[in-house]
Amino acid sequence: MVEGLAALVRHPEFKRGSRDMLGITLGISAWGLVTGVAMVKSGLGVGLSLLMSLVVFAGSSQLASLPLLASGAPLWVLWATAFCVNLRFVIFSAQWRLYFEPLPRAQRLFIGYFAADLNYVAFLKRFPDLKPDPANQLPYFWGGVATNWVAWQAPAIAGILLADTIPTTWGLGFAGVLALLGLSYSLLKDRNTWVSGAVAGCAAVAAYALPLRLNILVAIAAAVAVGLLMEKWLPPPTPAAGGRSA
């Protein structure tokens, strides 16, 4: 097992995956720091906050559930909220399944725990073709995960331990949003992706009033539907045959 882990870390794609995530770790870290502070200031003790950070590993659902915890909401409301906020990961996992289907189910379930928004975007940018290649895709995935997990957990734990000295009015969480926007922008490379991105933004704003952040799911579903329709009915233009000869 140790030899297998060492070989994974030495793989060129592992290093590339880690390197691709380095540019956005500042935003991830700021988001993690704010989440750590928010957990303690919402009334959770240090021990429970640490446990939640390590077990849940989903900033949006953590932040969504904290006001409910503070208000003493029933447990089923907490579960329903976290489930709805994280529904987008069902879509992410369905996409990742096309790449990792040859792997054993237990390994795919383990991979699912580390699924994250920015890892998903970076992975699709690196491997746009839906073709399984675990020998290269798996090391790239784990390289990105290693950087992302540390960049999230270390500041989150620092925020938990130093919650009394870090004011929530700093607004550091917005840095995480900017990181996601910047990486998403890099994926807008043709007509279909630009239109799908615009539809996602409009749908998210139009459905903002929905409870439990369901507007995120609406935006993803709308973008996927529009993208599939455009691929079917409006294929990208092909280069003209022939060309100038030297």
ChimeraX commands (.cxc) that place a marker at each C-alpha (Angstrom):
marker #1 position 0.00,0.00,0.00 radius 0.5
marker #1 position 2.85,2.38,0.88 radius 0.5
marker #1 position 4.55,1.63,-2.43 radius 0.5
marker #1 position 1.31,2.28,-4.31 radius 0.5
marker #1 position 0.86,5.62,-2.55 radius 0.5
marker #1 position 4.45,6.60,-3.31 radius 0.5
marker #1 position 3.96,5.73,-6.98 radius 0.5
marker #1 position 0.78,7.82,-7.06 radius 0.5
marker #1 position 2.53,10.86,-5.60 radius 0.5
marker #1 position 5.41,10.52,-8.07 radius 0.5
marker #1 position 3.07,10.35,-11.07 radius 0.5
marker #1 position 3.35,13.43,-13.34 radius 0.5
marker #1 position -0.44,13.87,-13.37 radius 0.5
marker #1 position -0.53,13.99,-9.56 radius 0.5
marker #1 position 1.90,16.89,-9.64 radius 0.5
marker #1 position -0.08,18.58,-12.39 radius 0.5
marker #1 position -3.36,18.21,-10.51 radius 0.5
marker #1 position -1.79,19.71,-7.40 radius 0.5
marker #1 position -0.23,22.52,-9.41 radius 0.5
marker #1 position -3.51,23.36,-11.17 radius 0.5
marker #1 position -5.19,23.87,-7.79 radius 0.5
marker #1 position -2.42,26.01,-6.31 radius 0.5
marker #1 position -3.56,29.13,-8.13 radius 0.5
marker #1 position -6.95,29.12,-6.39 radius 0.5
marker #1 position -5.95,27.98,-2.92 radius 0.5
marker #1 position -6.12,31.54,-1.57 radius 0.5
marker #1 position -9.85,31.69,-2.26 radius 0.5
marker #1 position -10.40,28.19,-0.88 radius 0.5
marker #1 position -8.45,29.01,2.27 radius 0.5
marker #1 position -10.37,32.23,2.88 radius 0.5
marker #1 position -13.64,30.36,2.52 radius 0.5
marker #1 position -12.47,27.64,4.90 radius 0.5
marker #1 position -11.33,30.20,7.48 radius 0.5
marker #1 position -14.72,31.92,7.45 radius 0.5
marker #1 position -16.53,28.59,7.77 radius 0.5
marker #1 position -14.40,27.61,10.76 radius 0.5
marker #1 position -15.10,30.91,12.50 radius 0.5
marker #1 position -18.82,30.69,11.71 radius 0.5
marker #1 position -19.13,27.19,13.19 radius 0.5
marker #1 position -17.79,28.28,16.57 radius 0.5
marker #1 position -19.67,31.58,16.65 radius 0.5
marker #1 position -22.95,29.81,15.87 radius 0.5
marker #1 position -22.69,27.94,19.17 radius 0.5
marker #1 position -20.88,24.72,18.27 radius 0.5
marker #1 position -18.03,23.80,20.56 radius 0.5
marker #1 position -14.48,23.40,19.30 radius 0.5
marker #1 position -14.70,19.61,19.34 radius 0.5
marker #1 position -17.95,19.43,17.37 radius 0.5
marker #1 position -16.72,22.07,14.94 radius 0.5
marker #1 position -13.56,20.07,14.24 radius 0.5
marker #1 position -15.62,16.91,13.77 radius 0.5
marker #1 position -18.04,18.66,11.41 radius 0.5
marker #1 position -15.21,20.11,9.32 radius 0.5
marker #1 position -13.48,16.75,8.90 radius 0.5
marker #1 position -16.59,14.61,8.38 radius 0.5
marker #1 position -18.87,16.87,6.36 radius 0.5
marker #1 position -16.23,18.57,4.18 radius 0.5
marker #1 position -18.82,20.71,2.35 radius 0.5
marker #1 position -18.63,24.42,3.07 radius 0.5
marker #1 position -21.94,25.43,1.52 radius 0.5
marker #1 position -23.99,22.87,3.44 radius 0.5
marker #1 position -22.08,23.66,6.65 radius 0.5
marker #1 position -22.85,27.37,6.34 radius 0.5
marker #1 position -26.48,26.65,5.42 radius 0.5
marker #1 position -27.02,24.39,8.43 radius 0.5
marker #1 position -25.37,26.62,11.04 radius 0.5
marker #1 position -28.32,29.04,11.47 radius 0.5
marker #1 position -30.62,26.03,11.82 radius 0.5
marker #1 position -28.38,24.53,14.49 radius 0.5
marker #1 position -28.31,27.82,16.35 radius 0.5
marker #1 position -32.09,28.12,16.26 radius 0.5
marker #1 position -32.66,24.55,17.48 radius 0.5
marker #1 position -34.31,23.32,14.28 radius 0.5
marker #1 position -35.33,19.63,14.12 radius 0.5
marker #1 position -32.74,17.18,12.87 radius 0.5
marker #1 position -34.77,16.31,9.77 radius 0.5
marker #1 position -34.71,19.97,8.71 radius 0.5
marker #1 position -30.92,19.98,8.99 radius 0.5
marker #1 position -30.66,16.82,6.90 radius 0.5
marker #1 position -33.08,18.16,4.28 radius 0.5
marker #1 position -31.18,21.44,4.03 radius 0.5
marker #1 position -27.79,19.77,3.64 radius 0.5
marker #1 position -29.24,17.33,1.11 radius 0.5
marker #1 position -30.75,20.06,-1.07 radius 0.5
marker #1 position -27.67,22.28,-0.93 radius 0.5
marker #1 position -25.46,19.36,-1.96 radius 0.5
marker #1 position -27.69,18.01,-4.73 radius 0.5
marker #1 position -25.24,19.44,-7.28 radius 0.5
marker #1 position -22.78,16.74,-6.23 radius 0.5
marker #1 position -25.16,14.13,-7.66 radius 0.5
marker #1 position -24.59,15.76,-11.05 radius 0.5
marker #1 position -20.85,16.01,-10.45 radius 0.5
marker #1 position -20.67,12.34,-9.45 radius 0.5
marker #1 position -22.67,11.26,-12.49 radius 0.5
marker #1 position -20.13,13.06,-14.67 radius 0.5
marker #1 position -17.15,11.61,-12.80 radius 0.5
marker #1 position -18.64,8.12,-13.10 radius 0.5
marker #1 position -17.97,8.25,-16.85 radius 0.5
marker #1 position -14.27,8.55,-16.04 radius 0.5
marker #1 position -13.98,6.25,-13.02 radius 0.5
marker #1 position -16.49,3.53,-13.91 radius 0.5
marker #1 position -13.75,0.87,-14.33 radius 0.5
marker #1 position -12.73,1.30,-10.68 radius 0.5
marker #1 position -14.21,-0.84,-7.86 radius 0.5
marker #1 position -17.35,0.57,-6.24 radius 0.5
marker #1 position -15.69,0.96,-2.84 radius 0.5
marker #1 position -12.96,3.07,-4.41 radius 0.5
marker #1 position -15.53,5.21,-6.23 radius 0.5
marker #1 position -17.38,5.80,-2.96 radius 0.5
marker #1 position -14.13,6.88,-1.32 radius 0.5
marker #1 position -13.49,9.27,-4.20 radius 0.5
marker #1 position -16.98,10.71,-3.72 radius 0.5
marker #1 position -16.14,11.99,-0.24 radius 0.5
marker #1 position -13.43,14.26,-1.68 radius 0.5
marker #1 position -15.58,15.64,-4.50 radius 0.5
marker #1 position -15.49,19.44,-4.53 radius 0.5
marker #1 position -16.66,22.21,-6.84 radius 0.5
marker #1 position -13.23,23.49,-7.82 radius 0.5
marker #1 position -11.79,19.99,-8.22 radius 0.5
marker #1 position -14.66,19.19,-10.55 radius 0.5
marker #1 position -14.07,22.25,-12.73 radius 0.5
marker #1 position -10.30,21.72,-12.87 radius 0.5
marker #1 position -10.73,18.02,-13.70 radius 0.5
marker #1 position -13.09,18.72,-16.62 radius 0.5
marker #1 position -10.73,21.35,-17.93 radius 0.5
marker #1 position -7.86,18.83,-17.90 radius 0.5
marker #1 position -9.93,15.93,-19.30 radius 0.5
marker #1 position -12.72,17.39,-21.50 radius 0.5
marker #1 position -13.25,14.10,-23.37 radius 0.5
marker #1 position -15.51,11.65,-21.53 radius 0.5
marker #1 position -13.14,8.71,-21.87 radius 0.5
marker #1 position -11.96,6.57,-18.94 radius 0.5
marker #1 position -8.21,6.71,-18.41 radius 0.5
marker #1 position -7.75,5.90,-14.70 radius 0.5
marker #1 position -3.98,5.55,-15.07 radius 0.5
marker #1 position -3.72,9.31,-15.64 radius 0.5
marker #1 position -7.06,10.67,-14.43 radius 0.5
marker #1 position -6.87,9.15,-10.96 radius 0.5
marker #1 position -3.44,10.62,-10.10 radius 0.5
marker #1 position -4.59,14.01,-11.40 radius 0.5
marker #1 position -7.74,13.81,-9.26 radius 0.5
marker #1 position -5.79,12.94,-6.11 radius 0.5
marker #1 position -3.22,15.64,-6.78 radius 0.5
marker #1 position -5.95,18.25,-6.90 radius 0.5
marker #1 position -7.68,16.75,-3.88 radius 0.5
marker #1 position -4.48,16.82,-1.80 radius 0.5
marker #1 position -4.04,20.54,-2.41 radius 0.5
marker #1 position -7.73,21.37,-2.06 radius 0.5
marker #1 position -8.24,19.36,1.15 radius 0.5
marker #1 position -5.24,20.89,2.92 radius 0.5
marker #1 position -6.10,24.39,1.64 radius 0.5
marker #1 position -9.58,23.99,3.12 radius 0.5
marker #1 position -9.01,22.07,6.34 radius 0.5
marker #1 position -5.94,23.93,7.64 radius 0.5
marker #1 position -7.62,27.39,7.55 radius 0.5
marker #1 position -10.93,25.91,8.75 radius 0.5
marker #1 position -9.20,24.41,11.80 radius 0.5
marker #1 position -7.36,27.70,12.35 radius 0.5
marker #1 position -10.69,29.52,12.20 radius 0.5
marker #1 position -12.18,27.13,14.74 radius 0.5
marker #1 position -9.29,27.55,17.16 radius 0.5
marker #1 position -8.99,31.34,16.68 radius 0.5
marker #1 position -12.67,32.15,16.26 radius 0.5
marker #1 position -12.68,34.72,19.07 radius 0.5
marker #1 position -9.94,36.78,17.41 radius 0.5
marker #1 position -11.21,36.78,13.78 radius 0.5
marker #1 position -14.20,39.06,13.03 radius 0.5
marker #1 position -16.79,37.69,10.61 radius 0.5
marker #1 position -17.15,41.19,9.11 radius 0.5
marker #1 position -13.96,40.68,7.10 radius 0.5
marker #1 position -16.01,39.10,4.31 radius 0.5
marker #1 position -13.29,36.61,3.40 radius 0.5
marker #1 position -15.85,34.14,2.08 radius 0.5
marker #1 position -16.24,36.21,-1.07 radius 0.5
marker #1 position -12.69,35.26,-2.05 radius 0.5
marker #1 position -13.87,31.68,-2.47 radius 0.5
marker #1 position -16.64,32.84,-4.78 radius 0.5
marker #1 position -14.12,34.79,-6.87 radius 0.5
marker #1 position -11.89,31.72,-7.15 radius 0.5
marker #1 position -14.79,29.64,-8.46 radius 0.5
marker #1 position -15.79,32.38,-10.93 radius 0.5
marker #1 position -12.26,32.68,-12.25 radius 0.5
marker #1 position -11.88,28.95,-12.82 radius 0.5
marker #1 position -15.34,28.72,-14.41 radius 0.5
marker #1 position -14.45,31.54,-16.80 radius 0.5
marker #1 position -11.48,29.55,-18.07 radius 0.5
marker #1 position -13.91,26.84,-19.26 radius 0.5
marker #1 position -15.90,29.21,-21.49 radius 0.5
marker #1 position -14.17,28.39,-24.74 radius 0.5
marker #1 position -16.92,28.22,-27.39 radius 0.5
marker #1 position -20.49,29.21,-28.17 radius 0.5
marker #1 position -22.09,26.29,-26.34 radius 0.5
marker #1 position -20.22,26.85,-23.08 radius 0.5
marker #1 position -20.83,30.60,-23.14 radius 0.5
marker #1 position -24.57,30.15,-23.69 radius 0.5
marker #1 position -24.79,27.43,-21.04 radius 0.5
marker #1 position -22.90,29.62,-18.57 radius 0.5
marker #1 position -25.20,32.57,-19.26 radius 0.5
marker #1 position -28.27,30.37,-18.81 radius 0.5
marker #1 position -26.91,29.05,-15.51 radius 0.5
marker #1 position -26.36,32.59,-14.22 radius 0.5
marker #1 position -29.81,33.78,-15.28 radius 0.5
marker #1 position -31.50,30.68,-13.83 radius 0.5
marker #1 position -29.65,31.06,-10.51 radius 0.5
marker #1 position -30.79,34.67,-10.19 radius 0.5
marker #1 position -34.36,33.95,-11.33 radius 0.5
marker #1 position -34.72,31.08,-8.84 radius 0.5
marker #1 position -32.95,32.88,-5.98 radius 0.5
marker #1 position -36.13,33.01,-3.90 radius 0.5
marker #1 position -36.32,29.21,-3.68 radius 0.5
marker #1 position -35.56,27.81,-0.21 radius 0.5
marker #1 position -32.56,25.68,0.74 radius 0.5
marker #1 position -30.45,27.17,-2.09 radius 0.5
marker #1 position -32.32,25.12,-4.65 radius 0.5
marker #1 position -31.54,27.85,-7.18 radius 0.5
marker #1 position -28.09,26.23,-7.49 radius 0.5
marker #1 position -29.67,22.97,-8.63 radius 0.5
marker #1 position -32.02,24.82,-11.00 radius 0.5
marker #1 position -29.06,26.64,-12.55 radius 0.5
marker #1 position -27.09,23.42,-13.06 radius 0.5
marker #1 position -30.07,21.59,-14.56 radius 0.5
marker #1 position -30.86,24.48,-16.90 radius 0.5
marker #1 position -27.25,24.77,-18.08 radius 0.5
marker #1 position -26.94,21.02,-18.68 radius 0.5
marker #1 position -30.24,20.92,-20.59 radius 0.5
marker #1 position -29.32,23.87,-22.80 radius 0.5
marker #1 position -25.84,22.48,-23.43 radius 0.5
marker #1 position -27.20,19.09,-24.49 radius 0.5
marker #1 position -29.81,20.68,-26.77 radius 0.5
marker #1 position -27.21,22.89,-28.42 radius 0.5
marker #1 position -24.89,19.94,-29.01 radius 0.5
marker #1 position -27.76,18.06,-30.65 radius 0.5
marker #1 position -29.35,20.81,-32.73 radius 0.5
marker #1 position -26.52,23.33,-33.19 radius 0.5
marker #1 position -23.25,21.44,-33.64 radius 0.5
marker #1 position -20.12,23.58,-33.59 radius 0.5
marker #1 position -19.00,24.83,-37.00 radius 0.5
marker #1 position -16.38,22.72,-38.72 radius 0.5
marker #1 position -13.33,24.27,-40.35 radius 0.5
marker #1 position -13.68,24.89,-44.07 radius 0.5
marker #1 position -12.20,22.17,-46.22 radius 0.5
marker #1 position -8.93,22.99,-47.86 radius 0.5
marker #1 position -6.80,26.04,-47.28 radius 0.5
marker #1 position -3.96,28.02,-48.67 radius 0.5
marker #1 position -1.06,25.91,-49.68 radius 0.5
marker #1 position 2.46,27.01,-49.17 radius 0.5
marker link #1:1,2 radius 0.2
marker link #1:2,3 radius 0.2
marker link #1:3,4 radius 0.2
marker link #1:4,5 radius 0.2
marker link #1:5,6 radius 0.2
marker link #1:6,7 radius 0.2
marker link #1:7,8 radius 0.2
marker link #1:8,9 radius 0.2
marker link #1:9,10 radius 0.2
marker link #1:10,11 radius 0.2
marker link #1:11,12 radius 0.2
marker link #1:12,13 radius 0.2
marker link #1:13,14 radius 0.2
marker link #1:14,15 radius 0.2
marker link #1:15,16 radius 0.2
marker link #1:16,17 radius 0.2
marker link #1:17,18 radius 0.2
marker link #1:18,19 radius 0.2
marker link #1:19,20 radius 0.2
marker link #1:20,21 radius 0.2
marker link #1:21,22 radius 0.2
marker link #1:22,23 radius 0.2
marker link #1:23,24 radius 0.2
marker link #1:24,25 radius 0.2
marker link #1:25,26 radius 0.2
marker link #1:26,27 radius 0.2
marker link #1:27,28 radius 0.2
marker link #1:28,29 radius 0.2
marker link #1:29,30 radius 0.2
marker link #1:30,31 radius 0.2
marker link #1:31,32 radius 0.2
marker link #1:32,33 radius 0.2
marker link #1:33,34 radius 0.2
marker link #1:34,35 radius 0.2
marker link #1:35,36 radius 0.2
marker link #1:36,37 radius 0.2
marker link #1:37,38 radius 0.2
marker link #1:38,39 radius 0.2
marker link #1:39,40 radius 0.2
marker link #1:40,41 radius 0.2
marker link #1:41,42 radius 0.2
marker link #1:42,43 radius 0.2
marker link #1:43,44 radius 0.2
marker link #1:44,45 radius 0.2
marker link #1:45,46 radius 0.2
marker link #1:46,47 radius 0.2
marker link #1:47,48 radius 0.2
marker link #1:48,49 radius 0.2
marker link #1:49,50 radius 0.2
marker link #1:50,51 radius 0.2
marker link #1:51,52 radius 0.2
marker link #1:52,53 radius 0.2
marker link #1:53,54 radius 0.2
marker link #1:54,55 radius 0.2
marker link #1:55,56 radius 0.2
marker link #1:56,57 radius 0.2
marker link #1:57,58 radius 0.2
marker link #1:58,59 radius 0.2
marker link #1:59,60 radius 0.2
marker link #1:60,61 radius 0.2
marker link #1:61,62 radius 0.2
marker link #1:62,63 radius 0.2
marker link #1:63,64 radius 0.2
marker link #1:64,65 radius 0.2
marker link #1:65,66 radius 0.2
marker link #1:66,67 radius 0.2
marker link #1:67,68 radius 0.2
marker link #1:68,69 radius 0.2
marker link #1:69,70 radius 0.2
marker link #1:70,71 radius 0.2
marker link #1:71,72 radius 0.2
marker link #1:72,73 radius 0.2
marker link #1:73,74 radius 0.2
marker link #1:74,75 radius 0.2
marker link #1:75,76 radius 0.2
marker link #1:76,77 radius 0.2
marker link #1:77,78 radius 0.2
marker link #1:78,79 radius 0.2
marker link #1:79,80 radius 0.2
marker link #1:80,81 radius 0.2
marker link #1:81,82 radius 0.2
marker link #1:82,83 radius 0.2
marker link #1:83,84 radius 0.2
marker link #1:84,85 radius 0.2
marker link #1:85,86 radius 0.2
marker link #1:86,87 radius 0.2
marker link #1:87,88 radius 0.2
marker link #1:88,89 radius 0.2
marker link #1:89,90 radius 0.2
marker link #1:90,91 radius 0.2
marker link #1:91,92 radius 0.2
marker link #1:92,93 radius 0.2
marker link #1:93,94 radius 0.2
marker link #1:94,95 radius 0.2
marker link #1:95,96 radius 0.2
marker link #1:96,97 radius 0.2
marker link #1:97,98 radius 0.2
marker link #1:98,99 radius 0.2
marker link #1:99,100 radius 0.2
marker link #1:100,101 radius 0.2
marker link #1:101,102 radius 0.2
marker link #1:102,103 radius 0.2
marker link #1:103,104 radius 0.2
marker link #1:104,105 radius 0.2
marker link #1:105,106 radius 0.2
marker link #1:106,107 radius 0.2
marker link #1:107,108 radius 0.2
marker link #1:108,109 radius 0.2
marker link #1:109,110 radius 0.2
marker link #1:110,111 radius 0.2
marker link #1:111,112 radius 0.2
marker link #1:112,113 radius 0.2
marker link #1:113,114 radius 0.2
marker link #1:114,115 radius 0.2
marker link #1:115,116 radius 0.2
marker link #1:116,117 radius 0.2
marker link #1:117,118 radius 0.2
marker link #1:118,119 radius 0.2
marker link #1:119,120 radius 0.2
marker link #1:120,121 radius 0.2
marker link #1:121,122 radius 0.2
marker link #1:122,123 radius 0.2
marker link #1:123,124 radius 0.2
marker link #1:124,125 radius 0.2
marker link #1:125,126 radius 0.2
marker link #1:126,127 radius 0.2
marker link #1:127,128 radius 0.2
marker link #1:128,129 radius 0.2
marker link #1:129,130 radius 0.2
marker link #1:130,131 radius 0.2
marker link #1:131,132 radius 0.2
marker link #1:132,133 radius 0.2
marker link #1:133,134 radius 0.2
marker link #1:134,135 radius 0.2
marker link #1:135,136 radius 0.2
marker link #1:136,137 radius 0.2
marker link #1:137,138 radius 0.2
marker link #1:138,139 radius 0.2
marker link #1:139,140 radius 0.2
marker link #1:140,141 radius 0.2
marker link #1:141,142 radius 0.2
marker link #1:142,143 radius 0.2
marker link #1:143,144 radius 0.2
marker link #1:144,145 radius 0.2
marker link #1:145,146 radius 0.2
marker link #1:146,147 radius 0.2
marker link #1:147,148 radius 0.2
marker link #1:148,149 radius 0.2
marker link #1:149,150 radius 0.2
marker link #1:150,151 radius 0.2
marker link #1:151,152 radius 0.2
marker link #1:152,153 radius 0.2
marker link #1:153,154 radius 0.2
marker link #1:154,155 radius 0.2
marker link #1:155,156 radius 0.2
marker link #1:156,157 radius 0.2
marker link #1:157,158 radius 0.2
marker link #1:158,159 radius 0.2
marker link #1:159,160 radius 0.2
marker link #1:160,161 radius 0.2
marker link #1:161,162 radius 0.2
marker link #1:162,163 radius 0.2
marker link #1:163,164 radius 0.2
marker link #1:164,165 radius 0.2
marker link #1:165,166 radius 0.2
marker link #1:166,167 radius 0.2
marker link #1:167,168 radius 0.2
marker link #1:168,169 radius 0.2
marker link #1:169,170 radius 0.2
marker link #1:170,171 radius 0.2
marker link #1:171,172 radius 0.2
marker link #1:172,173 radius 0.2
marker link #1:173,174 radius 0.2
marker link #1:174,175 radius 0.2
marker link #1:175,176 radius 0.2
marker link #1:176,177 radius 0.2
marker link #1:177,178 radius 0.2
marker link #1:178,179 radius 0.2
marker link #1:179,180 radius 0.2
marker link #1:180,181 radius 0.2
marker link #1:181,182 radius 0.2
marker link #1:182,183 radius 0.2
marker link #1:183,184 radius 0.2
marker link #1:184,185 radius 0.2
marker link #1:185,186 radius 0.2
marker link #1:186,187 radius 0.2
marker link #1:187,188 radius 0.2
marker link #1:188,189 radius 0.2
marker link #1:189,190 radius 0.2
marker link #1:190,191 radius 0.2
marker link #1:191,192 radius 0.2
marker link #1:192,193 radius 0.2
marker link #1:193,194 radius 0.2
marker link #1:194,195 radius 0.2
marker link #1:195,196 radius 0.2
marker link #1:196,197 radius 0.2
marker link #1:197,198 radius 0.2
marker link #1:198,199 radius 0.2
marker link #1:199,200 radius 0.2
marker link #1:200,201 radius 0.2
marker link #1:201,202 radius 0.2
marker link #1:202,203 radius 0.2
marker link #1:203,204 radius 0.2
marker link #1:204,205 radius 0.2
marker link #1:205,206 radius 0.2
marker link #1:206,207 radius 0.2
marker link #1:207,208 radius 0.2
marker link #1:208,209 radius 0.2
marker link #1:209,210 radius 0.2
marker link #1:210,211 radius 0.2
marker link #1:211,212 radius 0.2
marker link #1:212,213 radius 0.2
marker link #1:213,214 radius 0.2
marker link #1:214,215 radius 0.2
marker link #1:215,216 radius 0.2
marker link #1:216,217 radius 0.2
marker link #1:217,218 radius 0.2
marker link #1:218,219 radius 0.2
marker link #1:219,220 radius 0.2
marker link #1:220,221 radius 0.2
marker link #1:221,222 radius 0.2
marker link #1:222,223 radius 0.2
marker link #1:223,224 radius 0.2
marker link #1:224,225 radius 0.2
marker link #1:225,226 radius 0.2
marker link #1:226,227 radius 0.2
marker link #1:227,228 radius 0.2
marker link #1:228,229 radius 0.2
marker link #1:229,230 radius 0.2
marker link #1:230,231 radius 0.2
marker link #1:231,232 radius 0.2
marker link #1:232,233 radius 0.2
marker link #1:233,234 radius 0.2
marker link #1:234,235 radius 0.2
marker link #1:235,236 radius 0.2
marker link #1:236,237 radius 0.2
marker link #1:237,238 radius 0.2
marker link #1:238,239 radius 0.2
marker link #1:239,240 radius 0.2
marker link #1:240,241 radius 0.2
marker link #1:241,242 radius 0.2
marker link #1:242,243 radius 0.2
marker link #1:243,244 radius 0.2
marker link #1:244,245 radius 0.2
marker link #1:245,246 radius 0.2
view
